[in-house]
Amino acid sequence: MAGAALALTGSLAAIAAAAHAAAADDAATIKAALVKRLPKTEITMIDCDKIEGVCEVQARQNLFYIDRSARYLIIGRVYDMETKQDLTAARLLEMNPDMLVGAGGAGESQDGAAEPTQARQAGAGDAGPLPRIDPAALAALPSSGSVVMGKGGRTLTVFSDFRCGYCKRLHETLATLDVKVVERPISVLGTRPISEAVICASDKRRAVNEAYDGGAITSGRRCDTSGLDANEAFARKHGFTGTPVIVRDDGAVLHGFRPREFLETWLKEKVS
């Protein structure tokens, strides 16, 4: 019996080792494919074990999913409908504990499907002084790389990616505030073609909404997209490795989504 048990233990260990090696090979193959298909995206981790048939990919502070062939890229949230848990929110909390505070599990809608719970994010005072950049440097960025929306006494510049879920939520939140928004797309998730289509669209504001809704943007014309290059160079220079990044008109910087209540208070702060 002891010999049989020892043999079984050895077999299970061998199976586990083989599975671990296979998973490592999958991750290496997928990463090699992503490097070719998303050359400007820095892949920091790939996990193909959590969700059957889907691999979770972390690109700095961003999260997306792909199939095991690395052909199909999935932007959005993953919910476990049995446990009623927002797996994406839980992972983002794990990745950004200093930025996403108090986010619980998923709620439940009337049809029983899981829904995301609104994340409360830390205020400026929670982590000490906010970083700042030179407002003049921000103002020097070319208008060809931006879309201006809204009106108000204050201006926020938002560096965003059109396939970033938190960027969409921020876009929708800012639309309800009395503020001028200068949206500056940067390609974190391989979305440069979408950004170019938006910038070249005859109705840029409408194109922004369509891009966030996942629609196809057809500009039908070529235009100067060098402003997008300037956006990305500015983002790299100032360490904007994730999206969204919000810059107030006095140069104060916030990394990540903030809810309406926080933004209303932040906008009322005196420009220094």
Secondary structure, 3 states (H helix, E strand, C coil): CHHHHHHHHHHHHHHHHHHHHHHHHHHHHHHHHHHHHCCCCCCCEEEEEEECCEEEEEECCEEEEEECCCCCEECCCCEECCCCEEHHHHHHHHHCCCCEECCCCCEECCCCCEECCCCEECCHHHHCCCCECCHHHHHCCCHHHCEEECCCCCEEEEEECCCCHHHHHHHHHHCCCCCEEEEEECCCCCCHHHHHHHHHCCCHHHHHHHHHCCCCCCCCCCCCCHHHHHHHHHHHHCCCCCCCEEEECCCEEEECCCCHHHHHHHHHCCCC
